[in-house]
Amino acid sequence: MRKVLVVLLVLVVGGLIAADRIGVRIAQDEIGKQVAAEYNLAERPDVTIHGIPFLTQAVGGTYDHIDVSIGDWTERGVTVTDVKVDMRGVDAPLSEVTAGNSANVTARTATASAIVPYDVIKKQAPKEVKSLGPKGDDLAVELTGAILGLPVSGSAVVSVKPTARGIAVTPVSVGSTGAAQVPLAAVRQQLTWIVPVSDLPVGSRISEIQPTPEGLRVSATAENVRLNDLEQRTK
């Protein structure tokens, strides 16, 4: 009898685990479907619901941590890549999710991050900028041409900063390879430009920027976010 009880217990636990994993896949697909419909995305985003057991979270309608990978995102004609939204403390009543209704799905905090590729940044730059890449917390820029009638052939270091208009790129220093040294003050305005990406899909302004080999990793955090209040961008 003891062996029979042990076998039954194993079967019950196995069934609950299977049901839990099936349930999480269904919920992830449904959330991905809602996000895609909400923001008219070409592809359904990948959704990961963290935490075990899932069924306990689903019944309670509260999830500790949900990741949404959107992919590409376009704002004011500028496309950023690898867009992800990390949501913590998500309230999603089971009845709302199963009904395909996102009106009452909220997150205590939502942090969006994305990569702004260097070719996107270069498109906004003055024509004298031939290439750019990471240099610590700043960017290294290669220059060729003339600024204010002065020949420029060398390198510069520019800082990147989030503003209400977008990412502000401003020269910190200017070097030279053979040509006369150009004073920084003389070229500051000419070598300052804006990349028009100011917000991410949590409806919050970019607050952090970190150069990476692929581009600028930017992030923004918002609190008490409703899923259907996230700001939709023009594609």
SVG drawing of the C-alpha trace seen along z (x, -y; Angstrom):
<svg xmlns="http://www.w3.org/2000/svg" viewBox="-13 -79 64 81">
<polyline fill="none" stroke="black" stroke-width="0.4" points="0.0,0.0 2.9,-2.4 4.4,-1.9 1.0,-2.5 0.6,-5.8 4.1,-6.9 3.4,-6.2 0.1,-8.1 1.8,-11.0 4.5,-11.1 1.8,-11.1 -0.1,-13.9 3.0,-16.1 4.0,-15.3 0.5,-16.3 0.6,-19.5 4.0,-20.4 2.9,-19.6 -0.3,-21.7 1.9,-24.5 4.2,-24.6 1.2,-24.3 -0.5,-27.2 2.6,-29.5 3.0,-28.9 -0.7,-29.8 -0.4,-32.9 2.8,-34.0 1.3,-33.5 -1.8,-35.5 0.1,-38.4 2.3,-38.5 -0.8,-38.5 -2.3,-41.4 0.9,-43.5 1.2,-42.9 -2.4,-44.0 -2.1,-46.9 0.9,-48.4 0.3,-47.1 3.5,-45.1 4.5,-43.1 5.6,-40.1 4.3,-38.8 6.9,-39.7 8.5,-37.0 7.1,-36.9 8.7,-35.2 6.8,-34.9 9.3,-34.2 8.6,-32.4 7.4,-28.9 4.7,-27.8 2.9,-29.8 -0.6,-28.5 -0.4,-30.2 0.5,-33.5 -2.2,-33.1 -4.9,-32.3 -3.9,-35.3 -3.6,-37.5 -0.2,-38.8 3.2,-38.1 6.6,-39.0 8.4,-39.4 7.5,-39.4 9.9,-40.1 8.6,-41.2 11.1,-41.2 9.6,-43.5 12.6,-43.6 12.7,-46.7 10.9,-49.9 10.5,-53.1 10.2,-56.6 10.1,-59.8 11.6,-57.9 14.4,-56.4 14.5,-52.6 16.1,-51.1 16.7,-47.4 16.7,-44.8 13.8,-46.5 12.9,-44.8 10.5,-45.7 11.1,-44.3 8.0,-44.5 7.9,-43.9 4.9,-43.5 2.4,-42.8 -1.3,-42.7 -3.1,-40.8 -6.5,-39.3 -6.9,-35.9 -10.3,-36.8 -8.9,-39.8 -6.0,-37.9 -8.2,-35.0 -10.7,-37.5 -7.9,-39.3 -8.5,-42.5 -5.4,-44.5 -7.3,-47.5 -6.6,-46.3 -3.2,-44.9 -0.7,-47.0 2.9,-46.9 4.4,-48.4 7.5,-49.3 8.4,-48.8 11.9,-49.3 12.4,-49.5 15.8,-49.2 17.0,-49.3 20.0,-49.6 20.5,-52.7 22.8,-51.4 25.8,-53.5 24.8,-53.8 21.5,-55.4 23.5,-57.9 25.9,-58.6 22.9,-59.4 22.0,-62.3 25.7,-63.5 27.4,-66.3 28.9,-65.2 32.4,-65.6 31.8,-62.6 33.1,-59.5 32.8,-56.9 32.2,-56.5 32.4,-53.9 32.5,-53.5 35.1,-55.1 34.3,-54.5 31.1,-56.4 31.7,-58.6 32.1,-58.0 35.2,-58.3 34.6,-60.0 36.8,-60.1 36.6,-63.4 37.5,-64.4 36.5,-67.7 36.3,-71.3 34.5,-73.1 34.1,-76.9 36.6,-76.9 39.2,-75.1 40.4,-71.7 39.7,-68.9 41.4,-65.5 41.6,-63.6 39.5,-62.4 37.2,-63.8 35.6,-62.5 31.8,-63.3 29.6,-62.9 26.0,-61.5 23.2,-62.7 19.4,-62.2 17.3,-65.3 13.6,-66.1 14.5,-66.4 16.5,-63.2 20.1,-62.0 22.4,-65.0 25.8,-64.4 28.4,-67.1 32.2,-67.3 34.4,-67.0 37.8,-67.1 39.1,-67.4 42.4,-66.0 44.3,-66.4 46.5,-64.3 48.8,-66.7 46.4,-69.6 46.4,-72.6 44.7,-72.0 41.1,-73.3 40.0,-74.9 37.1,-73.0 35.1,-76.2 35.2,-76.8 33.7,-73.5 31.4,-72.8 28.3,-74.0 29.2,-72.3 29.8,-69.0 26.8,-69.0 23.7,-67.0 20.6,-65.4 19.4,-61.8 15.6,-62.1 15.0,-59.2 13.8,-60.6 11.3,-58.0 10.9,-54.2 7.6,-52.2 6.9,-52.6 5.9,-56.3 9.0,-57.5 12.0,-59.6 15.3,-57.9 17.3,-58.3 20.4,-56.1 22.8,-55.7 25.7,-53.3 27.9,-52.8 28.3,-49.2 30.0,-47.6 26.7,-47.4 25.4,-50.9 24.1,-53.0 22.2,-50.9 19.4,-53.2 16.9,-52.6 13.8,-54.3 11.8,-53.4 8.2,-54.2 6.0,-53.4 2.4,-52.2 2.1,-51.5 -1.0,-50.2 -0.4,-48.0 -2.8,-49.8 -1.4,-53.2 2.0,-52.5 2.6,-55.1 2.3,-53.8 4.9,-55.1 4.3,-55.9 5.7,-53.2"/>
</svg>
